[in-house]
């Protein structure tokens, strides 16, 4: 497969993960990243802006001490993507409930001083965003069309709810970080594929997820 064909194939695959499919709500903060709304009322995110912001986010991350870049998420589907991302880049994962005072109270045993905080959802990870802001720590956030990003320094516009989408975002970000550092060449393969970044669920959970998915017409529009 020629290089351009590989790029086109990868772009189509990334789009098939639903990375650009937002919600039925848009905030004033996310309007600049939205291209249109589907017949079902779902707002579509500009994938070119997503990829551009991923490149910018990689630059920010590479300027920091990577072990002091904390990747936070209280969202279950973000766990595996973050673990794989941190394994490849050396960043530090913070999964599950964010304990109050983690970034603001030096007397606590779990107090930390990151150089940069990355969150998967400004709403779910609101406590982390608030404390980082109060502590003067820059925040990068993956934000959907319905997110409020007033406390976020850099927004990566993308679907931050879906398993496949979260896997794609963190895979792309990890790859871009390694490319910019020079530890990975454009023609090289990653240690993990996007599918490896995806949080696995049971068949029962998959059926429930399928029932909640948009109708077939909508899914075909994602391709």
C-alpha positions, -999 to +999 in steps of 0.1 A: +000+000+000+014+034-010+021+060+017-008+083+007-031+053+006-020+043+041-028+078+053-062+078+037-069+044+051-059+055+086-081+086+083-111+066+073-105+041+101-101+069+127-134+085+115-151+051+118-144+051+155-170+079+159-143+104+170-162+133+154-197+124+165-208+148+193-240+151+213-274+168+207-262+198+228-236+224+219-221+250+242-207+284+231-172+271+239-175+242+213-193+260+185-159+268+167-152+231+164-186+220+150-192+216+113-229+206+111-258+187+127-272+154+115-308+147+108-309+130+142-297+163+159-262+151+167-235+178+162-205+168+142-170+179+152-145+190+126-120+161+125-093+183+110-094+206+140-093+175+163-061+163+146-046+198+146-053+201+184-037+167+190-005+179+174-006+211+195-013+190+227+017+168+219+039+199+217+027+210+252+032+176+266+067+172+252+078+205+268+070+192+302+087+165+323+067+136+310+065+118+344+049+150+358+022+150+331-009+135+349-036+119+328-069+120+348-102+104+342-132+092+362-147+078+330-145+040+329-140+037+291-109+059+294-090+035+317-074+012+292-066+040+267-049+060+295-029+030+308-016+022+273-009+059+266+011+062+298+030+030+291+041+043+258+049+079+268+059+078+304+031+100+316+014+093+350-022+079+351-047+090+376-078+069+372-111+068+391-123+093+417-101+124+420-096+130+457-102+166+468-070+185+477-048+164+455-034+194+438-041+221+464-034+207+499+003+200+506-006+184+540-023+155+524-003+123+519-015+120+482-007+156+473+011+160+440+026+188+419+021+181+382+035+203+355+005+195+332-029+179+337-048+161+309-085+152+314-109+130+294-140+151+302-141+185+318-175+176+334-166+142+348-131+154+358-144+188+371-125+185+404-092+179+387-098+209+364-108+232+392-078+223+414-054+225+385-067+260+377-064+271+413-029+257+415-018+274+382-013+241+364-022+241+327-051+218+316-056+200+284-091+185+280-108+162+255-141+180+251-174+170+235-199+194+219-218+198+252-188+205+274-180+238+292-143+245+288-139+279+305-111+266+327-093+246+300-061+259+285-062+236+254-092+218+240-090+187+220-125+186+204-137+150+201-163+124+212-151+117+248-179+091+256-173+062+232-149+034+238-135+034+203-133+071+201-113+074+234-090+047+222-084+065+189-078+099+206-052+086+231-035+064+204-032+094+181-019+116+209+007+090+220+018+085+184+022+123+178+042+127+210+066+099+200+068+113+164+077+148+177+102+134+201+119+115+173+115+081+190+091+070+163+093+075+126+063+082+104+067+048+086+071+029+119+043+009+135+033+016+171+038-011+198+000-011+201-028-007+175-059+015+182-079-017+191-054-024+218-062+009+234-099+001+236-115-008+269-130-043+265-165-050+277-187-081+281-211-093+255-240-082+277-225-047+280-219-047+243-256-054+237-266-026+260-242-003+242-256-013+208-291-005+221-280+030+231-262+036+198-276+060+171-297+044+144-281+026+114-285+057+092-264+077+117-237+051+119-234+051+081-229+088+081-199+084+104-179+066+078 
